[in-house]
Amino acid sequence: MKIAYLIRNRPDLEDIMPSDVDAVTMQVGDDGLYSDADLAKLGDVEAFIIGMEPVNAQILAAAPKLKIVQRLGVGYETLNLKDCADHGVPACNIEGVNKEAVAEHAMMFMLALSKKLLQANAYMQKADWISSRKLTQQTFELKGKTLGIVGFGNTGSHLARRAHAFEMNLMYNDPLDVNTDVAASLGARRVEKEELFKTADYVSICTDLNDTSRGMIDAKVFEMMQPHANFICCARGGIVDEPALANALKTGQIYSAAIDVFETEPMKPDNPLMGLPNCLLTAHVAGVASDTTARIWEWAHDNVRAVLLKGEKPRWVRNGV
């Protein structure tokens, strides 16, 4: 199999590639285009496996033998679905591959915020026992609190299962009739976004990035939320207006936040969320625990192998080809 890996900053890539792969590697330039030297490598490439690099008309035109574009993970916003369809190439993600990991990460965020975990650890690392214990005046239980989940697909429904075990009250918003059986079994109420934002003690964003969700969480949303509310996003950068969130945290419109995804990644030093004591940040790692990562690579190569070696139709096609 001849596969082009469109992946940035992956020093262990050679260890991950299966032995039956003839591989080329490349990444897009700062101008959003691929170099002529890299494009020249694609004449006999049969598959793309991509991280966050774009797949557009430029690179598709350079790969006449291409049979599948396979994204590593759930999101596929860097795939130009129309361009792939115009070239007759199925564009695939890996649906649900990291739902457990992301749901666990969001649950961890809720626990860390509620128990002031990072602040407590910072005091204890200095043997400041008294200050660490005083934090208990600002901590609280999850039991009885209301979690509002925006997006009740794979990740949202799995987060709901975990929060139910902590005896939280559950509400959710989703434009689709998705996982309604799960919601019923957990006692989760389907509500309008406005009610969710106004009444939830915790708001967790679990939707994908699309034309509807881009910039959805803005200053108006934070104005609706309660002063004791906590905001969590492990979904996709671009959904949340980061300056608006920073302002809400600074002014006390909301109590705290935990964010794993950012508008610009890697996150820049001037990101407005940096340095805020009531904002917990991680580096887009919610869905990439070690066992999850191994599963992602395995499923991606299995899907490519099914197309190239077995002549089968691929799974998780997102552009209708």
C-alpha positions in Angstrom: 0.0 0.0 0.0 1.3 3.4 -0.9 0.1 5.9 1.8 0.8 9.6 2.2 0.8 10.6 5.9 -0.2 14.3 6.1 0.8 14.8 9.7 2.7 17.5 11.6 5.0 17.0 14.6 4.9 13.2 14.9 8.4 12.0 15.6 7.3 8.4 16.3 5.4 8.1 12.9 7.9 5.5 11.6 7.2 3.3 14.6 3.5 3.5 14.0 3.4 2.7 10.2 2.6 -1.0 9.4 5.2 -3.0 7.7 3.1 -3.4 4.6 3.0 0.4 3.9 5.2 2.2 1.4 5.0 5.7 3.0 5.6 9.3 2.2 5.2 12.1 4.7 4.4 15.7 4.2 2.8 18.8 5.8 1.3 22.0 4.6 3.3 25.2 4.5 2.5 28.3 6.5 0.8 29.7 3.4 -1.8 26.9 3.5 -0.3 25.2 0.4 1.8 22.1 -0.2 5.2 22.5 -1.8 5.9 21.3 -5.3 8.5 18.9 -4.0 5.9 17.2 -1.7 3.2 17.1 -4.4 5.6 15.4 -6.7 5.7 12.4 -4.3 2.0 11.7 -4.7 1.8 10.2 -8.3 1.3 6.6 -7.1 -0.2 7.3 -3.7 -3.4 5.3 -3.0 -4.4 6.7 0.3 -4.0 9.8 2.6 -4.0 9.4 6.3 -4.2 12.8 7.9 -4.0 14.6 11.2 -5.0 18.2 11.0 -3.5 19.0 7.6 -5.9 20.2 4.9 -7.0 18.1 2.0 -8.0 20.4 -0.8 -8.1 20.6 -4.6 -4.3 21.3 -4.8 -3.2 18.1 -3.2 -6.0 16.0 -4.6 -5.0 17.0 -8.2 -1.5 15.7 -7.5 -2.7 12.2 -6.5 -4.5 10.6 -9.5 -4.5 7.1 -8.0 -6.0 8.2 -4.7 -8.8 5.9 -3.4 -9.4 7.0 0.1 -8.8 10.0 2.5 -8.7 8.8 6.1 -8.8 11.3 9.0 -7.2 10.2 12.3 -10.1 10.9 14.7 -13.6 12.1 14.7 -13.4 15.7 13.5 -13.1 16.3 9.7 -13.2 20.1 9.3 -9.8 20.1 7.5 -11.2 17.9 4.8 -12.8 19.7 1.9 -15.6 17.2 1.4 -16.7 18.7 -1.9 -13.2 18.7 -3.4 -12.8 15.0 -2.4 -16.2 14.2 -3.9 -15.4 16.0 -7.1 -12.3 13.8 -7.4 -14.4 10.7 -6.7 -12.5 10.0 -3.4 -14.3 9.0 -0.2 -13.4 11.2 2.8 -13.6 9.3 6.1 -13.3 10.0 9.8 -13.4 7.4 12.6 -16.8 7.8 14.2 -16.9 7.3 18.0 -13.3 6.1 18.3 -12.4 8.3 21.2 -15.8 9.0 22.8 -14.9 7.3 26.1 -11.6 9.2 26.4 -13.2 12.6 25.7 -16.1 11.9 28.1 -13.6 10.9 30.8 -11.6 14.1 30.2 -14.7 16.3 30.5 -15.7 14.4 33.7 -12.1 15.0 35.0 -12.5 18.7 34.3 -15.7 18.8 36.3 -14.1 17.1 39.3 -11.0 19.2 39.1 -13.0 22.4 39.0 -15.3 21.4 41.8 -12.5 20.4 44.2 -10.0 23.2 43.3 -7.6 20.4 42.4 -4.8 22.4 40.8 -4.8 25.1 43.5 -4.8 22.5 46.2 -1.8 20.7 44.6 0.1 24.0 44.2 -0.3 24.8 47.9 0.7 21.2 48.9 3.8 21.3 46.7 4.9 24.1 49.0 3.8 22.2 52.1 1.2 25.0 52.7 -1.3 22.7 54.5 -3.4 25.5 55.9 -4.0 27.3 52.6 -4.8 24.0 50.9 -7.4 23.1 53.5 -9.0 26.6 53.3 -9.9 25.9 49.7 -12.6 23.6 51.0 -14.7 26.7 51.6 -14.8 27.1 47.8 -15.3 23.4 46.8 -18.5 21.5 46.4 -20.1 18.2 45.5 -21.3 17.2 42.0 -24.2 15.3 43.4 -27.4 17.2 42.9 -25.8 19.7 40.5 -27.2 20.1 36.9 -25.1 19.3 33.9 -26.1 20.8 30.6 -24.7 19.0 27.5 -24.7 20.7 24.1 -24.5 17.9 21.6 -25.8 14.5 22.6 -24.0 12.3 20.1 -21.3 9.8 21.0 -19.3 12.0 23.4 -22.2 13.8 24.9 -24.2 10.7 25.7 -21.1 9.0 27.2 -20.5 12.0 29.4 -24.1 11.8 30.6 -23.6 8.2 31.6 -20.6 9.2 33.8 -22.3 12.2 35.3 -25.4 10.1 36.1 -23.1 7.9 38.2 -22.3 11.0 40.3 -26.1 11.6 40.8 -26.1 14.8 38.7 -29.2 16.2 37.1 -29.0 16.0 33.3 -30.2 18.2 30.5 -29.1 18.4 26.9 -29.7 20.1 23.6 -29.3 18.6 20.2 -31.1 19.5 17.0 -31.2 15.8 16.0 -33.2 13.0 17.7 -30.0 11.2 18.7 -29.5 8.8 21.6 -33.0 9.5 22.9 -33.0 6.0 24.5 -29.9 6.8 26.4 -31.4 10.1 27.5 -34.6 8.4 28.7 -32.7 5.8 30.7 -30.6 8.5 32.5 -33.5 10.9 33.1 -31.9 13.5 30.9 -34.2 16.3 29.7 -34.0 17.7 26.2 -34.3 21.5 26.4 -33.7 24.6 24.4 -30.2 26.1 24.5 -31.4 29.2 26.3 -32.9 27.1 29.2 -29.7 25.0 29.4 -27.4 28.0 29.6 -29.6 29.8 32.1 -30.1 26.9 34.5 -27.1 24.5 34.3 -24.4 24.5 37.0 -22.0 22.9 34.5 -22.2 23.4 30.7 -20.2 21.0 28.5 -19.8 21.5 24.8 -19.8 18.1 23.0 -20.9 19.1 19.4 -18.8 19.1 16.3 -17.5 22.1 14.5 -19.8 23.1 11.6 -21.4 26.2 10.1 -24.0 26.2 12.8 -21.7 25.7 15.8 -18.8 27.9 14.7 -18.8 30.9 17.2 -21.9 29.6 18.9 -20.6 30.2 22.4 -20.3 33.9 22.5 -20.7 36.8 25.0 -24.5 36.5 24.9 -24.2 32.9 26.1 -22.0 33.8 29.0 -24.4 36.6 30.0 -27.1 34.0 30.3 -25.1 31.7 32.6 -25.2 31.9 36.4 -22.3 33.4 38.3 -21.6 30.0 39.9 -21.7 28.2 36.6 -18.7 26.3 35.2 -18.0 26.0 31.5 -16.2 23.0 29.8 -15.2 22.5 26.2 -13.5 19.3 24.8 -15.1 19.6 21.4 -13.4 21.8 18.8 -11.7 25.1 18.7 -13.7 27.7 16.9 -17.0 26.9 18.7 -16.1 29.2 21.7 -15.4 32.9 21.4 -12.2 32.9 23.6 -12.0 36.6 24.3 -15.6 36.5 25.4 -14.9 33.6 27.7 -11.9 35.3 29.2 -13.9 38.4 29.9 -16.7 36.3 31.5 -14.1 34.6 33.8 -12.4 37.9 34.7 -15.6 39.8 35.5 -17.3 37.0 37.4 -20.1 36.3 34.9 -19.2 32.6 35.3 -17.2 30.9 38.0 -14.7 28.8 36.2 -13.9 27.0 32.9 -11.8 24.1 31.6 -10.8 24.1 27.9 -9.0 21.5 25.8 -9.4 23.0 22.3 -8.5 26.3 20.9 -9.2 28.6 17.9 -5.5 28.5 17.0 -3.5 25.3 17.8 -0.8 25.1 19.1 -2.1 27.7 21.5 -0.3 31.1 21.2 1.3 32.8 24.2 -1.1 35.7 23.8 -4.2 33.6 24.1 -6.6 35.5 26.4 -7.3 32.4 28.5 -3.7 32.1 29.7 -2.9 33.1 33.2 -6.5 33.1 34.5 -6.6 31.4 37.9 -10.2 30.1 37.3 -9.4 28.5 33.9 -7.9 25.1 33.5 -6.2 24.4 30.1 -5.1 21.2 28.4 -3.5 20.8 25.0 -6.2 19.2 22.8 -5.5 15.8 24.5 -8.9 14.8 25.6 -9.3 12.2 22.8 -5.7 10.9 22.7 -5.0 8.8 25.7 -2.4 6.1 24.9 -4.9 3.3 24.4 -7.2 5.5 22.4 -4.4 6.6 20.1 -3.5 3.0 19.4 -7.1 2.2 18.5 -7.3 5.3 16.3 -4.3 4.2 14.2 -5.5 0.6 14.1 -9.0 1.5 12.9 -7.6 4.0 10.3 -5.2 1.5 8.8 -7.9 -1.2 8.8 -10.3 1.1 6.9 -7.6 1.9 4.3 -6.6 -1.7 4.0 -10.2 -2.7 3.4 -10.4 -0.4 0.4 -6.9 -0.9 -1.1 -6.4 -4.7 -0.5 -10.0 -6.1 -0.3 -11.9 -3.8 -2.6 -14.5 -3.1 0.1 -16.4 0.1 0.6 -14.9 2.2 3.4 -16.6 3.0 6.7 -17.5 6.4 8.1 -17.7 8.2 4.7 -18.6 11.8 5.2 -18.9 13.1 1.6 -21.3 10.5 0.1 -18.8 8.9 -2.3 
